[in-house]
């Protein structure tokens, strides 16, 4: 049975949600599931914008058939070739043999790497930056958005209703529960954490490319944004653009602190908790504390993108870094995190080297300020080190407040 919603009178959401999938890209936990969005434009010509993941195949095909209502499909627009959005291409082209498939040069290169479609060349329409496709009353204008977050990505702007089909940009983790629009949900309460974790881990490395795309889009009058994951935006677009401006320029959203610690027997954890209390006593409001052994690295990354100051507290382990902390640091580096101030706490019962090793990684990253003051715990925090904790908390608080 079909499950569709109208974006406008002529444009329909025909996607679906997967609440069974545990790991997005087999990496990122998604306890609230994920949606796979696809859209149909009904005009003199009909156009389907992107397909969907195999997990919602039956729902997706029923949705398309319902909206078409017996009409043929004229065009399949492929904005993104990642398999969670393109896995239905071959089946759609088989079910609708008159449909032509629209993409750019890299689209078709990657499509041929994934699929063998015998008549693909004869059914392909190649587009490039600035090209358009007229459907009747609606016209799709194409802009390339390479590395947001694959090299073939493009977006389509429908000029009559001022709608941006944004591919993976402006997407978020989380299944849609019938409410597909941003003004039908409490985004700040229920969605911002998933949106931030989605952007920072999926697209975070490519801030300059996102900035280039935002500059292109800045020239357009956009009234609705239709991403491939998460809600459709039709009322709070400036809010969304502001978040992307912060994330893509590596600008903190909050003047606050995230304390990320690794601890084998609770002693490094104790130092982290004592520092958190000292920061709160000095008036710092935005404080978050995470155990890197029990917190997925994607959450640590999202929090590191959110705040201005990061405290890393790690024991020395086999003369190296505690493995979970090393994982977090290497992910920060891989995702191009920058413009942050970092403080270090190390622990070691003998030959403590974790602060030195954390500093070495941080110094390879762009615009990371490592505070000179660091704390070295010998097995367990002692009373005579409380002054050091207080001093560190004072330095961090003075910068934040």
C-alpha positions as CSV (number, residue, x, y, z in Angstrom):
1,X,0.0,0.0,0.0
2,X,1.3,3.4,-1.0
3,X,2.4,6.1,1.5
4,X,3.1,9.5,-0.2
5,X,2.8,13.1,0.7
6,X,2.5,16.3,-1.4
7,X,5.3,18.8,-1.3
8,X,3.3,21.0,-3.5
9,X,0.3,20.3,-5.8
10,X,2.6,19.0,-8.5
11,X,5.5,17.6,-6.5
12,X,5.2,14.5,-4.4
13,X,7.4,12.8,-1.8
14,X,7.5,9.1,-2.6
15,X,10.2,7.9,-0.2
16,X,10.1,5.7,2.9
17,X,11.9,5.0,6.2
18,X,14.0,2.1,7.4
19,X,13.8,1.5,11.2
20,X,15.6,-1.8,11.1
21,X,19.0,-0.7,9.9
22,X,21.4,-0.5,12.8
23,X,24.4,1.1,11.1
24,X,24.3,3.7,8.4
25,X,27.1,3.0,5.8
26,X,27.7,0.0,8.2
27,X,29.5,2.5,10.4
28,X,27.2,5.0,12.2
29,X,24.6,3.9,14.7
30,X,21.1,5.1,13.8
31,X,18.8,4.2,16.7
32,X,16.0,6.3,15.2
33,X,16.4,4.8,11.7
34,X,16.8,6.8,8.5
35,X,14.6,8.0,5.7
36,X,15.3,7.6,2.0
37,X,13.6,10.5,0.1
38,X,12.6,10.5,-3.5
39,X,10.3,12.9,-5.4
40,X,8.1,13.0,-8.4
41,X,7.2,16.0,-10.5
42,X,3.9,15.7,-12.3
43,X,3.7,18.0,-15.3
44,X,3.5,17.6,-19.1
45,X,6.4,15.4,-18.6
46,X,6.9,13.4,-15.4
47,X,10.2,13.2,-13.5
48,X,11.4,11.0,-10.7
49,X,14.3,12.5,-8.7
50,X,16.5,9.8,-7.4
51,X,15.6,6.3,-6.3
52,X,16.0,4.6,-2.9
53,X,17.6,1.9,-0.8
54,X,16.6,-1.7,-1.4
55,X,15.2,-1.8,2.2
56,X,12.1,0.2,1.1
57,X,11.8,-1.3,-2.4
58,X,8.2,-2.4,-2.2
59,X,6.9,0.8,-0.6
60,X,8.9,2.9,-3.0
61,X,7.6,1.2,-6.1
62,X,4.0,1.3,-4.9
63,X,4.4,5.0,-4.1
64,X,5.6,5.8,-7.6
65,X,2.8,3.8,-9.2
66,X,0.2,5.6,-7.1
67,X,1.4,9.1,-7.9
68,X,1.9,8.4,-11.6
69,X,-1.7,7.0,-11.7
70,X,-1.2,5.1,-14.9
71,X,1.0,7.7,-16.6
72,X,4.4,6.8,-17.9
73,X,7.6,8.1,-16.4
74,X,9.5,10.3,-18.7
75,X,12.7,11.1,-16.8
76,X,14.8,9.7,-13.9
77,X,17.0,12.4,-12.5
78,X,20.1,11.0,-10.7
79,X,21.5,13.7,-8.4
80,X,23.6,11.2,-6.3
81,X,25.0,7.8,-7.1
82,X,25.5,6.4,-3.6
83,X,23.7,3.1,-3.4
84,X,21.2,4.1,-0.7
85,X,19.8,6.4,-3.4
86,X,20.6,4.7,-6.7
87,X,19.9,1.1,-6.1
88,X,16.5,1.3,-7.9
89,X,17.9,2.7,-11.1
90,X,18.0,-0.5,-13.1
91,X,14.5,-1.6,-11.9
92,X,12.9,1.7,-12.6
93,X,14.4,1.8,-16.1
94,X,13.0,-1.8,-16.6
95,X,9.5,-1.0,-15.3
96,X,9.4,2.3,-17.3
97,X,11.1,1.5,-20.6
98,X,10.4,4.9,-22.1
99,X,12.1,6.8,-19.2
100,X,15.3,8.6,-19.9
101,X,18.0,9.0,-17.2
102,X,19.5,12.4,-16.5
103,X,23.0,12.8,-15.0
104,X,26.4,14.3,-15.4
105,X,29.5,12.7,-16.8
106,X,30.7,11.4,-13.5
107,X,27.1,10.1,-12.7
108,X,27.2,7.8,-15.7
109,X,30.8,6.8,-15.0
110,X,29.9,5.6,-11.5
111,X,26.6,4.1,-12.7
112,X,28.4,1.8,-15.1
113,X,30.7,0.8,-12.3
114,X,27.8,-0.3,-10.1
115,X,25.3,-1.6,-12.7
116,X,25.1,-3.2,-16.1
117,X,22.1,-1.6,-17.9
118,X,22.2,-2.8,-21.6
119,X,20.5,0.2,-23.2
120,X,21.8,2.9,-20.8
121,X,23.7,4.9,-23.4
122,X,20.7,5.3,-25.7
123,X,18.5,6.4,-22.8
124,X,21.0,8.9,-21.2
125,X,20.8,12.6,-21.1
126,X,24.1,14.2,-20.1
127,X,23.9,17.5,-18.3
128,X,26.5,19.9,-17.0
129,X,26.7,23.1,-14.9
130,X,23.9,25.5,-15.8
131,X,21.9,23.1,-18.0
132,X,18.2,22.8,-17.6
133,X,15.4,20.4,-18.3
134,X,11.9,21.6,-19.2
135,X,9.0,19.5,-18.0
136,X,6.2,21.9,-19.0
137,X,5.3,24.4,-16.2
138,X,8.4,23.2,-14.3
139,X,12.0,23.6,-15.2
140,X,14.9,21.9,-13.5
141,X,18.2,23.8,-13.5
142,X,21.3,21.8,-12.6
143,X,24.3,22.8,-10.6
144,X,27.3,20.6,-9.8
145,X,28.2,20.1,-6.1
146,X,31.3,17.8,-6.2
147,X,32.4,16.2,-3.0
148,X,29.2,17.0,-1.1
149,X,30.0,14.3,-0.5
150,X,30.8,12.3,-3.6
151,X,32.4,13.6,-6.8
152,X,29.4,13.2,-9.0
153,X,26.9,15.0,-6.8
154,X,24.6,17.6,-8.4
155,X,21.6,19.5,-7.2
156,X,18.5,20.5,-9.2
157,X,16.6,23.8,-8.7
158,X,13.0,23.9,-9.9
159,X,12.6,27.6,-10.8
160,X,8.7,27.9,-11.0
161,X,8.1,26.8,-7.4
162,X,11.6,27.7,-6.1
163,X,12.4,24.2,-4.8
164,X,15.9,22.9,-4.3
165,X,16.5,19.1,-4.7
166,X,19.7,19.1,-2.6
167,X,20.9,15.5,-2.8
168,X,22.6,14.6,0.5
169,X,23.1,18.2,1.5
170,X,20.8,19.3,4.3
171,X,20.0,15.7,5.2
172,X,19.9,14.1,8.6
173,X,19.7,10.7,10.3
174,X,16.3,9.7,11.6
175,X,13.2,8.0,10.2
176,X,10.2,10.1,9.2
177,X,7.0,9.4,11.0
178,X,4.5,10.7,8.5
179,X,5.5,14.2,9.3
180,X,7.9,15.0,6.5
181,X,8.1,18.8,6.8
182,X,10.3,20.8,9.2
183,X,7.3,22.8,10.5
184,X,5.5,19.6,11.5
185,X,8.3,18.6,13.9
186,X,10.3,20.1,16.8
187,X,13.6,20.2,15.0
188,X,15.7,21.8,17.7
189,X,14.4,19.3,20.3
190,X,14.3,16.1,18.3
191,X,16.5,16.4,15.2
192,X,19.4,18.8,15.6
193,X,21.7,16.2,17.2
194,X,21.1,13.7,14.3
195,X,21.5,16.5,11.7
196,X,24.8,17.6,13.3
197,X,26.1,14.0,13.6
198,X,25.1,13.3,10.0
199,X,26.8,16.4,8.6
200,X,30.0,16.2,10.6
201,X,30.7,12.6,10.0
202,X,29.4,12.2,6.4
203,X,30.3,15.6,4.9
204,X,32.5,17.2,7.6
205,X,35.8,16.8,5.8
206,X,34.5,18.7,2.8
207,X,33.9,22.2,4.3
208,X,35.4,24.1,1.4
209,X,33.3,22.2,-1.1
210,X,30.2,22.9,0.9
211,X,31.1,26.5,1.0
212,X,31.4,26.6,-2.8
213,X,28.0,25.0,-3.1
214,X,26.5,27.4,-0.6
215,X,27.8,30.3,-2.6
216,X,26.1,29.0,-5.8
217,X,22.9,28.5,-3.9
218,X,23.1,32.0,-2.4
219,X,22.1,33.4,-5.8
220,X,18.8,31.5,-5.8
221,X,15.4,32.2,-4.3
222,X,14.9,29.0,-2.4
223,X,11.5,28.5,-0.7
224,X,11.7,24.7,-0.2
225,X,14.6,22.3,0.2
226,X,14.1,18.6,-0.5
227,X,17.0,16.5,0.7
228,X,17.5,12.8,0.3
229,X,17.4,12.1,4.0
230,X,15.2,13.7,6.7
231,X,12.6,16.4,6.7
232,X,11.7,18.7,3.8
233,X,12.4,22.3,4.7
234,X,9.8,24.9,3.9
235,X,9.7,27.3,6.9
236,X,13.1,27.5,8.7
237,X,15.5,27.6,5.8
238,X,17.6,30.5,7.3
239,X,18.1,28.4,10.5
240,X,19.3,25.4,8.4
241,X,21.6,27.6,6.2
242,X,23.1,29.1,9.4
243,X,23.9,25.6,10.8
244,X,25.6,24.7,7.5
245,X,27.6,27.9,7.5
246,X,28.9,27.1,11.0
247,X,29.7,23.5,10.2
248,X,31.3,24.0,6.8
249,X,33.5,26.8,8.1
250,X,34.4,24.8,11.3
251,X,33.0,27.6,13.4
252,X,31.7,26.5,16.9
253,X,28.0,26.7,17.5
254,X,28.4,27.1,21.2
255,X,31.0,28.7,23.4
256,X,31.3,25.6,25.5
257,X,33.4,22.5,26.5
258,X,33.3,18.9,25.6
259,X,35.4,16.6,27.8
260,X,36.3,13.3,26.1
261,X,38.0,10.8,28.3
262,X,39.3,7.3,28.2
263,X,39.6,5.4,31.5
264,X,40.5,1.9,32.4
265,X,39.7,1.8,36.1
266,X,38.0,5.1,36.7
267,X,40.9,7.3,37.7
268,X,41.1,9.4,34.5
269,X,37.3,9.5,34.5
270,X,37.5,11.0,38.0
271,X,39.9,13.8,36.8
272,X,37.4,14.5,33.9
273,X,34.5,14.8,36.4
274,X,36.4,17.0,38.8
275,X,37.3,19.4,35.9
276,X,33.7,19.4,34.7
277,X,32.5,20.5,38.2
278,X,35.2,23.2,38.4
279,X,34.1,24.6,35.0
280,X,30.5,24.7,36.1
281,X,31.5,26.5,39.4
282,X,33.2,29.1,37.2
283,X,30.0,29.7,35.2
284,X,30.5,27.7,32.1
285,X,27.0,26.6,30.9
286,X,27.7,24.3,27.9
287,X,29.6,21.3,29.3
288,X,29.4,17.8,28.0
289,X,31.3,14.8,29.2
290,X,31.7,11.5,27.2
291,X,33.5,8.2,27.8
292,X,35.2,7.5,24.5
293,X,35.0,3.7,25.2
294,X,31.2,3.6,25.4
295,X,30.4,6.6,23.2
296,X,30.4,6.0,19.4
297,X,33.1,8.0,17.7
298,X,30.5,9.7,15.5
299,X,28.9,11.3,18.6
300,X,32.3,12.5,19.8
301,X,33.0,14.1,16.4
302,X,29.6,15.8,16.4
303,X,30.3,17.3,19.8
304,X,33.8,18.4,18.9
305,X,32.2,20.3,15.9
306,X,29.6,21.9,18.2
307,X,31.8,23.5,20.9
308,X,34.7,25.9,21.0
309,X,36.8,24.0,23.6
310,X,37.8,20.4,23.8
311,X,39.4,18.6,26.7
312,X,41.0,15.2,26.0
313,X,41.9,13.0,29.0
314,X,43.7,9.8,28.2
315,X,45.8,7.2,30.0
316,X,49.0,5.9,28.4
317,X,48.4,2.4,27.0
318,X,51.3,0.1,25.9
319,X,53.5,3.1,25.7
320,X,51.0,4.6,23.3
321,X,47.6,6.3,23.4
322,X,44.5,4.6,24.8
323,X,43.1,3.0,21.6
324,X,39.6,4.6,21.8
325,X,41.1,8.1,22.3
326,X,43.5,7.6,19.4
327,X,40.5,6.6,17.2
328,X,38.7,9.8,18.1
329,X,41.8,12.0,17.4
330,X,42.5,10.4,14.1
331,X,38.8,10.8,13.1
332,X,39.0,14.5,14.0
333,X,42.0,14.8,11.8
334,X,40.4,12.9,8.9
335,X,37.3,15.0,9.1
336,X,39.3,18.3,9.0
337,X,38.2,19.6,12.4
338,X,39.8,23.0,13.0
339,X,39.5,26.3,14.8
340,X,39.3,24.8,18.3
341,X,41.1,25.1,21.6
342,X,42.2,21.9,23.2
343,X,43.4,21.1,26.7
344,X,45.1,17.8,27.7
345,X,45.0,15.6,30.7
346,X,47.2,12.5,30.8
347,X,47.4,9.6,33.2
348,X,50.1,7.0,33.7
349,X,51.5,4.9,36.5
350,X,54.9,4.9,34.8
351,X,56.4,6.5,31.7
352,X,53.3,8.6,30.9
353,X,53.4,9.8,27.3
354,X,49.7,10.3,26.3
355,X,49.8,14.1,26.4
356,X,52.8,14.2,24.2
357,X,51.2,11.8,21.7
358,X,47.9,13.6,21.7
359,X,49.7,16.9,21.1
360,X,51.7,15.4,18.2
361,X,48.5,14.5,16.4
362,X,46.8,17.8,17.2
363,X,49.8,19.8,15.8
364,X,49.2,18.2,12.4
365,X,45.7,19.6,12.3
366,X,44.8,23.1,11.0
367,X,44.2,26.0,13.4
368,X,44.1,23.9,16.6
369,X,45.3,25.7,19.6
370,X,46.7,23.3,22.3
371,X,46.8,25.0,25.7
372,X,50.2,25.1,27.3
373,X,48.7,24.1,30.7
374,X,48.2,20.3,30.8
375,X,47.6,18.0,33.8
376,X,49.6,14.8,34.4
377,X,48.0,12.3,36.7
378,X,50.2,9.6,38.3
379,X,47.8,6.7,38.6
380,X,45.1,8.7,40.6
381,X,44.3,12.4,41.1
382,X,45.6,13.6,44.4
383,X,44.5,16.5,46.6
384,X,47.6,18.5,45.8
385,X,46.5,18.5,42.1
386,X,43.2,20.2,42.7
387,X,44.9,23.6,42.2
388,X,46.0,22.4,38.8
389,X,42.4,21.5,37.9
390,X,41.2,24.8,39.2
391,X,43.8,26.7,37.2
392,X,42.9,24.8,34.0
393,X,39.2,25.4,34.6
394,X,39.9,29.1,35.1
395,X,41.8,29.4,31.9
396,X,39.1,27.7,29.9
397,X,36.3,29.6,31.6
398,X,38.0,33.0,30.9
399,X,38.2,32.2,27.2
400,X,34.6,31.1,27.0
401,X,33.0,33.7,29.2
